Amino acid sequence: MKLPRDLSGAELIRALGKLGYRVTRQSGSHVRLTTDTPSQHHVTIPNHDPLKVGTLAAILADVAAHSRLSREQVVERLFG
C-alpha cells in the first residue's frame, strides 16, 4: 500500500491512536505522542497540512521498528 500524499499531522495523530499512541505534550506545531505497549516509545509529529512524504515515511518507519512490524503492515493497520 502506498503512503497517503495528502495526510495532515492531525489525521496521523488520530490514526496512531489505533496503535495505542496518545498525546503527551505539544510545543508550537509539534505534538509528542507516547505509547506504553510493548514498551514506552515517543514520536514527535509536526502538526502541518499536508505532511511531507519523507517526514511521514520516517515517522512510520520509527513506529514500525518499535512495534516490530514492517512499514507496510503499519500503513495497512492505520489506513487500510
PDB file of N, CA, C and O in Angstrom:
ATOM      1  N   MET A   1       0.849  -1.174   0.000  1.00  0.00           N
ATOM      2  CA  MET A   1       0.000   0.000   0.000  1.00  0.00           C
ATOM      3  C   MET A   1       0.894   1.236   0.000  1.00  0.00           C
ATOM      4  O   MET A   1       1.865   1.313   0.753  1.00  0.00           O
ATOM      5  N   LYS A   2       0.555   2.201  -0.853  1.00  0.00           N
ATOM      6  CA  LYS A   2       1.341   3.427  -0.942  1.00  0.00           C
ATOM      7  C   LYS A   2       1.022   4.354   0.226  1.00  0.00           C
ATOM      8  O   LYS A   2      -0.054   4.284   0.818  1.00  0.00           O
ATOM      9  N   LEU A   3       1.973   5.217   0.543  1.00  0.00           N
ATOM     10  CA  LEU A   3       1.751   6.209   1.596  1.00  0.00           C
ATOM     11  C   LEU A   3       0.771   7.261   1.106  1.00  0.00           C
ATOM     12  O   LEU A   3       0.824   7.664  -0.056  1.00  0.00           O
ATOM     13  N   PRO A   4      -0.127   7.713   1.982  1.00  0.00           N
ATOM     14  CA  PRO A   4      -1.034   8.793   1.594  1.00  0.00           C
ATOM     15  C   PRO A   4      -0.244  10.064   1.300  1.00  0.00           C
ATOM     16  O   PRO A   4       0.713  10.365   2.014  1.00  0.00           O
ATOM     17  N   ARG A   5      -0.612  10.804   0.286  1.00  0.00           N
ATOM     18  CA  ARG A   5       0.119  12.004  -0.123  1.00  0.00           C
ATOM     19  C   ARG A   5      -0.458  13.286   0.463  1.00  0.00           C
ATOM     20  O   ARG A   5       0.209  14.320   0.447  1.00  0.00           O
ATOM     21  N   ASP A   6      -1.671  13.242   0.973  1.00  0.00           N
ATOM     22  CA  ASP A   6      -2.331  14.462   1.442  1.00  0.00           C
ATOM     23  C   ASP A   6      -2.717  14.372   2.920  1.00  0.00           C
ATOM     24  O   ASP A   6      -3.713  14.957   3.343  1.00  0.00           O
ATOM     25  N   LEU A   7      -1.938  13.650   3.686  1.00  0.00           N
ATOM     26  CA  LEU A   7      -2.246  13.415   5.093  1.00  0.00           C
ATOM     27  C   LEU A   7      -1.775  14.586   5.947  1.00  0.00           C
ATOM     28  O   LEU A   7      -0.642  15.045   5.802  1.00  0.00           O
ATOM     29  N   SER A   8      -2.628  15.064   6.825  1.00  0.00           N
ATOM     30  CA  SER A   8      -2.227  16.137   7.741  1.00  0.00           C
ATOM     31  C   SER A   8      -1.680  15.535   9.033  1.00  0.00           C
ATOM     32  O   SER A   8      -1.879  14.354   9.317  1.00  0.00           O
ATOM     33  N   GLY A   9      -0.996  16.356   9.799  1.00  0.00           N
ATOM     34  CA  GLY A   9      -0.478  15.910  11.085  1.00  0.00           C
ATOM     35  C   GLY A   9      -1.585  15.470  12.020  1.00  0.00           C
ATOM     36  O   GLY A   9      -1.442  14.477  12.734  1.00  0.00           O
ATOM     37  N   ALA A  10      -2.697  16.208  12.021  1.00  0.00           N
ATOM     38  CA  ALA A  10      -3.830  15.871  12.891  1.00  0.00           C
ATOM     39  C   ALA A  10      -4.413  14.508  12.526  1.00  0.00           C
ATOM     40  O   ALA A  10      -4.788  13.736  13.408  1.00  0.00           O
ATOM     41  N   GLU A  11      -4.490  14.213  11.235  1.00  0.00           N
ATOM     42  CA  GLU A  11      -5.014  12.915  10.795  1.00  0.00           C
ATOM     43  C   GLU A  11      -4.074  11.781  11.203  1.00  0.00           C
ATOM     44  O   GLU A  11      -4.530  10.707  11.596  1.00  0.00           O
ATOM     45  N   LEU A  12      -2.771  12.015  11.110  1.00  0.00           N
ATOM     46  CA  LEU A  12      -1.807  10.995  11.527  1.00  0.00           C
ATOM     47  C   LEU A  12      -1.883  10.760  13.033  1.00  0.00           C
ATOM     48  O   LEU A  12      -1.787   9.620  13.489  1.00  0.00           O
ATOM     49  N   ILE A  13      -2.053  11.825  13.801  1.00  0.00           N
ATOM     50  CA  ILE A  13      -2.187  11.695  15.255  1.00  0.00           C
ATOM     51  C   ILE A  13      -3.391  10.834  15.599  1.00  0.00           C
ATOM     52  O   ILE A  13      -3.296   9.949  16.450  1.00  0.00           O
ATOM     53  N   ARG A  14      -4.527  11.084  14.945  1.00  0.00           N
ATOM     54  CA  ARG A  14      -5.724  10.266  15.180  1.00  0.00           C
ATOM     55  C   ARG A  14      -5.480   8.815  14.775  1.00  0.00           C
ATOM     56  O   ARG A  14      -5.890   7.898  15.487  1.00  0.00           O
ATOM     57  N   ALA A  15      -4.819   8.599  13.645  1.00  0.00           N
ATOM     58  CA  ALA A  15      -4.564   7.238  13.168  1.00  0.00           C
ATOM     59  C   ALA A  15      -3.646   6.481  14.119  1.00  0.00           C
ATOM     60  O   ALA A  15      -3.862   5.296  14.372  1.00  0.00           O
ATOM     61  N   LEU A  16      -2.629   7.148  14.646  1.00  0.00           N
ATOM     62  CA  LEU A  16      -1.705   6.471  15.562  1.00  0.00           C
ATOM     63  C   LEU A  16      -2.382   6.101  16.873  1.00  0.00           C
ATOM     64  O   LEU A  16      -1.877   5.252  17.608  1.00  0.00           O
ATOM     65  N   GLY A  17      -3.509   6.719  17.176  1.00  0.00           N
ATOM     66  CA  GLY A  17      -4.297   6.327  18.342  1.00  0.00           C
ATOM     67  C   GLY A  17      -4.749   4.876  18.244  1.00  0.00           C
ATOM     68  O   GLY A  17      -4.950   4.225  19.269  1.00  0.00           O
ATOM     69  N   LYS A  18      -4.912   4.355  17.025  1.00  0.00           N
ATOM     70  CA  LYS A  18      -5.301   2.959  16.823  1.00  0.00           C
ATOM     71  C   LYS A  18      -4.220   2.002  17.315  1.00  0.00           C
ATOM     72  O   LYS A  18      -4.505   0.854  17.658  1.00  0.00           O
ATOM     73  N   LEU A  19      -2.981   2.481  17.345  1.00  0.00           N
ATOM     74  CA  LEU A  19      -1.864   1.645  17.802  1.00  0.00           C
ATOM     75  C   LEU A  19      -1.503   1.915  19.254  1.00  0.00           C
ATOM     76  O   LEU A  19      -0.482   1.430  19.740  1.00  0.00           O
ATOM     77  N   GLY A  20      -2.333   2.686  19.948  1.00  0.00           N
ATOM     78  CA  GLY A  20      -2.107   2.918  21.373  1.00  0.00           C
ATOM     79  C   GLY A  20      -1.336   4.178  21.706  1.00  0.00           C
ATOM     80  O   GLY A  20      -0.984   4.389  22.866  1.00  0.00           O
ATOM     81  N   TYR A  21      -1.065   5.020  20.725  1.00  0.00           N
ATOM     82  CA  TYR A  21      -0.359   6.275  20.997  1.00  0.00           C
ATOM     83  C   TYR A  21      -1.337   7.316  21.520  1.00  0.00           C
ATOM     84  O   TYR A  21      -2.492   7.366  21.096  1.00  0.00           O
ATOM     85  N   ARG A  22      -0.862   8.147  22.445  1.00  0.00           N
ATOM     86  CA  ARG A  22      -1.688   9.223  22.995  1.00  0.00           C
ATOM     87  C   ARG A  22      -0.839  10.498  23.058  1.00  0.00           C
ATOM     88  O   ARG A  22       0.385  10.437  23.169  1.00  0.00           O
ATOM     89  N   VAL A  23      -1.501  11.636  22.988  1.00  0.00           N
ATOM     90  CA  VAL A  23      -0.805  12.920  23.045  1.00  0.00           C
ATOM     91  C   VAL A  23      -0.320  13.147  24.472  1.00  0.00           C
ATOM     92  O   VAL A  23      -1.097  13.050  25.421  1.00  0.00           O
ATOM     93  N   THR A  24       0.981  13.451  24.619  1.00  0.00           N
ATOM     94  CA  THR A  24       1.521  13.721  25.949  1.00  0.00           C
ATOM     95  C   THR A  24       1.913  15.177  26.113  1.00  0.00           C
ATOM     96  O   THR A  24       1.912  15.689  27.232  1.00  0.00           O
ATOM     97  N   ARG A  25       2.249  15.857  25.024  1.00  0.00           N
ATOM     98  CA  ARG A  25       2.528  17.286  25.120  1.00  0.00           C
ATOM     99  C   ARG A  25       2.588  17.889  23.737  1.00  0.00           C
ATOM    100  O   ARG A  25       2.660  17.183  22.732  1.00  0.00           O
ATOM    101  N   GLN A  26       2.557  19.232  23.705  1.00  0.00           N
ATOM    102  CA  GLN A  26       2.664  19.954  22.451  1.00  0.00           C
ATOM    103  C   GLN A  26       3.531  21.183  22.663  1.00  0.00           C
ATOM    104  O   GLN A  26       3.409  21.880  23.670  1.00  0.00           O
ATOM    105  N   SER A  27       4.404  21.438  21.705  1.00  0.00           N
ATOM    106  CA  SER A  27       5.245  22.623  21.738  1.00  0.00           C
ATOM    107  C   SER A  27       5.152  23.271  20.363  1.00  0.00           C
ATOM    108  O   SER A  27       5.733  22.782  19.394  1.00  0.00           O
ATOM    109  N   GLY A  28       4.422  24.367  20.290  1.00  0.00           N
ATOM    110  CA  GLY A  28       4.202  25.009  18.993  1.00  0.00           C
ATOM    111  C   GLY A  28       3.381  24.107  18.100  1.00  0.00           C
ATOM    112  O   GLY A  28       2.292  23.671  18.476  1.00  0.00           O
ATOM    113  N   SER A  29       3.904  23.824  16.912  1.00  0.00           N
ATOM    114  CA  SER A  29       3.156  22.987  15.971  1.00  0.00           C
ATOM    115  C   SER A  29       3.599  21.528  16.018  1.00  0.00           C
ATOM    116  O   SER A  29       3.221  20.745  15.147  1.00  0.00           O
ATOM    117  N   HIS A  30       4.386  21.150  17.011  1.00  0.00           N
ATOM    118  CA  HIS A  30       4.845  19.768  17.127  1.00  0.00           C
ATOM    119  C   HIS A  30       4.185  19.087  18.321  1.00  0.00           C
ATOM    120  O   HIS A  30       4.181  19.612  19.434  1.00  0.00           O
ATOM    121  N   VAL A  31       3.631  17.912  18.062  1.00  0.00           N
ATOM    122  CA  VAL A  31       2.898  17.155  19.066  1.00  0.00           C
ATOM    123  C   VAL A  31       3.677  15.888  19.382  1.00  0.00           C
ATOM    124  O   VAL A  31       4.102  15.172  18.476  1.00  0.00           O
ATOM    125  N   ARG A  32       3.864  15.613  20.667  1.00  0.00           N
ATOM    126  CA  ARG A  32       4.579  14.404  21.083  1.00  0.00           C
ATOM    127  C   ARG A  32       3.562  13.358  21.497  1.00  0.00           C
ATOM    128  O   ARG A  32       2.682  13.613  22.320  1.00  0.00           O
ATOM    129  N   LEU A  33       3.696  12.175  20.911  1.00  0.00           N
ATOM    130  CA  LEU A  33       2.839  11.042  21.231  1.00  0.00           C
ATOM    131  C   LEU A  33       3.656   9.999  21.973  1.00  0.00           C
ATOM    132  O   LEU A  33       4.856   9.852  21.740  1.00  0.00           O
ATOM    133  N   THR A  34       2.994   9.276  22.868  1.00  0.00           N
ATOM    134  CA  THR A  34       3.660   8.244  23.652  1.00  0.00           C
ATOM    135  C   THR A  34       2.782   7.003  23.678  1.00  0.00           C
ATOM    136  O   THR A  34       1.555   7.093  23.726  1.00  0.00           O
ATOM    137  N   THR A  35       3.425   5.850  23.645  1.00  0.00           N
ATOM    138  CA  THR A  35       2.742   4.580  23.863  1.00  0.00           C
ATOM    139  C   THR A  35       3.528   3.797  24.906  1.00  0.00           C
ATOM    140  O   THR A  35       4.733   3.991  25.063  1.00  0.00           O
ATOM    141  N   ASP A  36       2.847   2.924  25.607  1.00  0.00           N
ATOM    142  CA  ASP A  36       3.492   2.091  26.612  1.00  0.00           C
ATOM    143  C   ASP A  36       3.494   0.621  26.218  1.00  0.00           C
ATOM    144  O   ASP A  36       3.923  -0.229  26.999  1.00  0.00           O
ATOM    145  N   THR A  37       3.014   0.310  25.002  1.00  0.00           N
ATOM    146  CA  THR A  37       2.960  -1.077  24.564  1.00  0.00           C
ATOM    147  C   THR A  37       3.821  -1.265  23.332  1.00  0.00           C
ATOM    148  O   THR A  37       3.693  -0.434  22.434  1.00  0.00           O
ATOM    149  N   PRO A  38       4.653  -2.224  23.188  1.00  0.00           N
ATOM    150  CA  PRO A  38       5.039  -3.182  24.220  1.00  0.00           C
ATOM    151  C   PRO A  38       5.978  -2.575  25.257  1.00  0.00           C
ATOM    152  O   PRO A  38       6.109  -3.113  26.357  1.00  0.00           O
ATOM    153  N   SER A  39       6.637  -1.458  24.922  1.00  0.00           N
ATOM    154  CA  SER A  39       7.426  -0.698  25.890  1.00  0.00           C
ATOM    155  C   SER A  39       7.208   0.779  25.572  1.00  0.00           C
ATOM    156  O   SER A  39       6.564   1.118  24.579  1.00  0.00           O
ATOM    157  N   GLN A  40       7.739   1.639  26.405  1.00  0.00           N
ATOM    158  CA  GLN A  40       7.485   3.062  26.193  1.00  0.00           C
ATOM    159  C   GLN A  40       8.219   3.561  24.946  1.00  0.00           C
ATOM    160  O   GLN A  40       9.388   3.246  24.724  1.00  0.00           O
ATOM    161  N   HIS A  41       7.508   4.338  24.149  1.00  0.00           N
ATOM    162  CA  HIS A  41       8.068   4.885  22.913  1.00  0.00           C
ATOM    163  C   HIS A  41       7.451   6.250  22.672  1.00  0.00           C
ATOM    164  O   HIS A  41       6.251   6.443  22.869  1.00  0.00           O
ATOM    165  N   HIS A  42       8.287   7.207  22.240  1.00  0.00           N
ATOM    166  CA  HIS A  42       7.837   8.557  21.947  1.00  0.00           C
ATOM    167  C   HIS A  42       8.077   8.854  20.474  1.00  0.00           C
ATOM    168  O   HIS A  42       9.074   8.422  19.896  1.00  0.00           O
ATOM    169  N   VAL A  43       7.161   9.587  19.880  1.00  0.00           N
ATOM    170  CA  VAL A  43       7.316  10.028  18.500  1.00  0.00           C
ATOM    171  C   VAL A  43       6.759  11.450  18.411  1.00  0.00           C
ATOM    172  O   VAL A  43       5.721  11.752  18.998  1.00  0.00           O
ATOM    173  N   THR A  44       7.451  12.315  17.678  1.00  0.00           N
ATOM    174  CA  THR A  44       7.018  13.703  17.523  1.00  0.00           C
ATOM    175  C   THR A  44       6.444  13.892  16.135  1.00  0.00           C
ATOM    176  O   THR A  44       7.069  13.537  15.135  1.00  0.00           O
ATOM    177  N   ILE A  45       5.241  14.459  16.082  1.00  0.00           N
ATOM    178  CA  ILE A  45       4.523  14.667  14.831  1.00  0.00           C
ATOM    179  C   ILE A  45       4.398  16.165  14.583  1.00  0.00           C
ATOM    180  O   ILE A  45       3.877  16.878  15.441  1.00  0.00           O
ATOM    181  N   PRO A  46       4.857  16.665  13.441  1.00  0.00           N
ATOM    182  CA  PRO A  46       4.597  18.068  13.122  1.00  0.00           C
ATOM    183  C   PRO A  46       3.129  18.213  12.717  1.00  0.00           C
ATOM    184  O   PRO A  46       2.640  17.464  11.871  1.00  0.00           O
ATOM    185  N   ASN A  47       2.444  19.155  13.307  1.00  0.00           N
ATOM    186  CA  ASN A  47       1.023  19.341  13.020  1.00  0.00           C
ATOM    187  C   ASN A  47       0.871  20.249  11.801  1.00  0.00           C
ATOM    188  O   ASN A  47       0.333  21.353  11.893  1.00  0.00           O
ATOM    189  N   HIS A  48       1.358  19.759  10.657  1.00  0.00           N
ATOM    190  CA  HIS A  48       1.325  20.505   9.406  1.00  0.00           C
ATOM    191  C   HIS A  48       0.308  19.876   8.462  1.00  0.00           C
ATOM    192  O   HIS A  48      -0.077  18.718   8.623  1.00  0.00           O
ATOM    193  N   ASP A  49      -0.117  20.655   7.480  1.00  0.00           N
ATOM    194  CA  ASP A  49      -1.075  20.142   6.496  1.00  0.00           C
ATOM    195  C   ASP A  49      -0.622  20.562   5.105  1.00  0.00           C
ATOM    196  O   ASP A  49      -0.655  21.753   4.796  1.00  0.00           O
ATOM    197  N   PRO A  50      -0.209  19.648   4.269  1.00  0.00           N
ATOM    198  CA  PRO A  50      -0.001  18.226   4.498  1.00  0.00           C
ATOM    199  C   PRO A  50       1.408  17.948   5.028  1.00  0.00           C
ATOM    200  O   PRO A  50       2.291  18.804   4.970  1.00  0.00           O
ATOM    201  N   LEU A  51       1.595  16.734   5.543  1.00  0.00           N
ATOM    202  CA  LEU A  51       2.927  16.293   5.956  1.00  0.00           C
ATOM    203  C   LEU A  51       3.742  15.985   4.707  1.00  0.00           C
ATOM    204  O   LEU A  51       3.204  15.493   3.715  1.00  0.00           O
ATOM    205  N   LYS A  52       5.032  16.273   4.756  1.00  0.00           N
ATOM    206  CA  LYS A  52       5.901  15.890   3.649  1.00  0.00           C
ATOM    207  C   LYS A  52       6.021  14.367   3.638  1.00  0.00           C
ATOM    208  O   LYS A  52       6.017  13.727   4.689  1.00  0.00           O
ATOM    209  N   VAL A  53       6.126  13.805   2.457  1.00  0.00           N
ATOM    210  CA  VAL A  53       6.146  12.351   2.299  1.00  0.00           C
ATOM    211  C   VAL A  53       7.343  11.738   3.030  1.00  0.00           C
ATOM    212  O   VAL A  53       7.206  10.683   3.649  1.00  0.00           O
ATOM    213  N   GLY A  54       8.498  12.374   2.968  1.00  0.00           N
ATOM    214  CA  GLY A  54       9.678  11.856   3.656  1.00  0.00           C
ATOM    215  C   GLY A  54       9.512  11.870   5.160  1.00  0.00           C
ATOM    216  O   GLY A  54       9.960  10.952   5.848  1.00  0.00           O
ATOM    217  N   THR A  55       8.866  12.915   5.680  1.00  0.00           N
ATOM    218  CA  THR A  55       8.602  13.005   7.119  1.00  0.00           C
ATOM    219  C   THR A  55       7.663  11.894   7.544  1.00  0.00           C
ATOM    220  O   THR A  55       7.900  11.222   8.548  1.00  0.00           O
ATOM    221  N   LEU A  56       6.594  11.700   6.781  1.00  0.00           N
ATOM    222  CA  LEU A  56       5.633  10.639   7.076  1.00  0.00           C
ATOM    223  C   LEU A  56       6.311   9.275   7.030  1.00  0.00           C
ATOM    224  O   LEU A  56       6.079   8.442   7.906  1.00  0.00           O
ATOM    225  N   ALA A  57       7.141   9.037   6.028  1.00  0.00           N
ATOM    226  CA  ALA A  57       7.831   7.754   5.900  1.00  0.00           C
ATOM    227  C   ALA A  57       8.748   7.502   7.091  1.00  0.00           C
ATOM    228  O   ALA A  57       8.811   6.383   7.600  1.00  0.00           O
ATOM    229  N   ALA A  58       9.458   8.535   7.538  1.00  0.00           N
ATOM    230  CA  ALA A  58      10.362   8.378   8.679  1.00  0.00           C
ATOM    231  C   ALA A  58       9.596   8.086   9.963  1.00  0.00           C
ATOM    232  O   ALA A  58      10.017   7.242  10.755  1.00  0.00           O
ATOM    233  N   ILE A  59       8.478   8.772  10.178  1.00  0.00           N
ATOM    234  CA  ILE A  59       7.659   8.542  11.370  1.00  0.00           C
ATOM    235  C   ILE A  59       7.127   7.114  11.364  1.00  0.00           C
ATOM    236  O   ILE A  59       7.196   6.420  12.378  1.00  0.00           O
ATOM    237  N   LEU A  60       6.594   6.673  10.223  1.00  0.00           N
ATOM    238  CA  LEU A  60       6.034   5.321  10.145  1.00  0.00           C
ATOM    239  C   LEU A  60       7.122   4.254  10.283  1.00  0.00           C
ATOM    240  O   LEU A  60       6.869   3.187  10.842  1.00  0.00           O
ATOM    241  N   ALA A  61       8.320   4.526   9.784  1.00  0.00           N
ATOM    242  CA  ALA A  61       9.427   3.575   9.951  1.00  0.00           C
ATOM    243  C   ALA A  61       9.810   3.455  11.419  1.00  0.00           C
ATOM    244  O   ALA A  61      10.106   2.359  11.895  1.00  0.00           O
ATOM    245  N   ASP A  62       9.806   4.582  12.148  1.00  0.00           N
ATOM    246  CA  ASP A  62      10.118   4.575  13.573  1.00  0.00           C
ATOM    247  C   ASP A  62       9.066   3.789  14.351  1.00  0.00           C
ATOM    248  O   ASP A  62       9.400   2.985  15.222  1.00  0.00           O
ATOM    249  N   VAL A  63       7.794   4.024  14.033  1.00  0.00           N
ATOM    250  CA  VAL A  63       6.697   3.299  14.695  1.00  0.00           C
ATOM    251  C   VAL A  63       6.782   1.813  14.361  1.00  0.00           C
ATOM    252  O   VAL A  63       6.573   0.972  15.235  1.00  0.00           O
ATOM    253  N   ALA A  64       7.082   1.486  13.127  1.00  0.00           N
ATOM    254  CA  ALA A  64       7.190   0.080  12.711  1.00  0.00           C
ATOM    255  C   ALA A  64       8.321  -0.625  13.438  1.00  0.00           C
ATOM    256  O   ALA A  64       8.163  -1.765  13.875  1.00  0.00           O
ATOM    257  N   ALA A  65       9.461   0.042  13.572  1.00  0.00           N
ATOM    258  CA  ALA A  65      10.601  -0.568  14.261  1.00  0.00           C
ATOM    259  C   ALA A  65      10.259  -0.839  15.723  1.00  0.00           C
ATOM    260  O   ALA A  65      10.628  -1.880  16.266  1.00  0.00           O
ATOM    261  N   HIS A  66       9.564   0.084  16.352  1.00  0.00           N
ATOM    262  CA  HIS A  66       9.183  -0.112  17.751  1.00  0.00           C
ATOM    263  C   HIS A  66       8.165  -1.244  17.886  1.00  0.00           C
ATOM    264  O   HIS A  66       8.226  -2.030  18.831  1.00  0.00           O
ATOM    265  N   SER A  67       7.240  -1.324  16.949  1.00  0.00           N
ATOM    266  CA  SER A  67       6.174  -2.334  17.004  1.00  0.00           C
ATOM    267  C   SER A  67       6.615  -3.695  16.483  1.00  0.00           C
ATOM    268  O   SER A  67       5.872  -4.673  16.569  1.00  0.00           O
ATOM    269  N   ARG A  68       7.835  -3.750  15.937  1.00  0.00           N
ATOM    270  CA  ARG A  68       8.378  -4.970  15.325  1.00  0.00           C
ATOM    271  C   ARG A  68       7.494  -5.450  14.175  1.00  0.00           C
ATOM    272  O   ARG A  68       7.228  -6.643  14.025  1.00  0.00           O
ATOM    273  N   LEU A  69       7.048  -4.486  13.369  1.00  0.00           N
ATOM    274  CA  LEU A  69       6.261  -4.751  12.170  1.00  0.00           C
ATOM    275  C   LEU A  69       6.991  -4.126  10.989  1.00  0.00           C
ATOM    276  O   LEU A  69       7.914  -3.332  11.170  1.00  0.00           O
ATOM    277  N   SER A  70       6.575  -4.487   9.782  1.00  0.00           N
ATOM    278  CA  SER A  70       7.118  -3.795   8.610  1.00  0.00           C
ATOM    279  C   SER A  70       6.352  -2.484   8.440  1.00  0.00           C
ATOM    280  O   SER A  70       5.245  -2.323   8.953  1.00  0.00           O
ATOM    281  N   ARG A  71       6.962  -1.557   7.711  1.00  0.00           N
ATOM    282  CA  ARG A  71       6.282  -0.282   7.475  1.00  0.00           C
ATOM    283  C   ARG A  71       4.972  -0.511   6.724  1.00  0.00           C
ATOM    284  O   ARG A  71       3.985   0.178   6.983  1.00  0.00           O
ATOM    285  N   GLU A  72       4.952  -1.463   5.805  1.00  0.00           N
ATOM    286  CA  GLU A  72       3.740  -1.763   5.052  1.00  0.00           C
ATOM    287  C   GLU A  72       2.623  -2.258   5.969  1.00  0.00           C
ATOM    288  O   GLU A  72       1.457  -1.914   5.774  1.00  0.00           O
ATOM    289  N   GLN A  73       2.984  -3.074   6.979  1.00  0.00           N
ATOM    290  CA  GLN A  73       1.979  -3.556   7.926  1.00  0.00           C
ATOM    291  C   GLN A  73       1.403  -2.406   8.754  1.00  0.00           C
ATOM    292  O   GLN A  73       0.204  -2.377   9.030  1.00  0.00           O
ATOM    293  N   VAL A  74       2.253  -1.465   9.148  1.00  0.00           N
ATOM    294  CA  VAL A  74       1.789  -0.303   9.901  1.00  0.00           C
ATOM    295  C   VAL A  74       0.850   0.544   9.047  1.00  0.00           C
ATOM    296  O   VAL A  74      -0.202   0.975   9.518  1.00  0.00           O
ATOM    297  N   VAL A  75       1.234   0.784   7.785  1.00  0.00           N
ATOM    298  CA  VAL A  75       0.392   1.572   6.871  1.00  0.00           C
ATOM    299  C   VAL A  75      -0.957   0.900   6.705  1.00  0.00           C
ATOM    300  O   VAL A  75      -1.988   1.572   6.722  1.00  0.00           O
ATOM    301  N   GLU A  76      -0.965  -0.421   6.543  1.00  0.00           N
ATOM    302  CA  GLU A  76      -2.227  -1.165   6.367  1.00  0.00           C
ATOM    303  C   GLU A  76      -3.104  -1.051   7.614  1.00  0.00           C
ATOM    304  O   GLU A  76      -4.316  -0.873   7.496  1.00  0.00           O
ATOM    305  N   ARG A  77      -2.515  -1.150   8.800  1.00  0.00           N
ATOM    306  CA  ARG A  77      -3.295  -1.042  10.039  1.00  0.00           C
ATOM    307  C   ARG A  77      -3.862   0.361  10.225  1.00  0.00           C
ATOM    308  O   ARG A  77      -4.979   0.516  10.717  1.00  0.00           O
ATOM    309  N   LEU A  78      -3.109   1.373   9.840  1.00  0.00           N
ATOM    310  CA  LEU A  78      -3.548   2.744  10.077  1.00  0.00           C
ATOM    311  C   LEU A  78      -4.520   3.237   9.008  1.00  0.00           C
ATOM    312  O   LEU A  78      -5.493   3.920   9.328  1.00  0.00           O
ATOM    313  N   PHE A  79      -4.270   2.899   7.744  1.00  0.00           N
ATOM    314  CA  PHE A  79      -5.036   3.498   6.655  1.00  0.00           C
ATOM    315  C   PHE A  79      -5.772   2.499   5.787  1.00  0.00           C
ATOM    316  O   PHE A  79      -6.463   2.889   4.846  1.00  0.00           O
ATOM    317  N   GLY A  80      -5.635   1.204   6.090  1.00  0.00           N
ATOM    318  CA  GLY A  80      -6.230   0.164   5.244  1.00  0.00           C
ATOM    319  C   GLY A  80      -7.620  -0.083   5.528  1.00  0.00           C
ATOM    320  O   GLY A  80      -8.239  -0.934   4.888  1.00  0.00           O
TER     321      GLY A  80
END
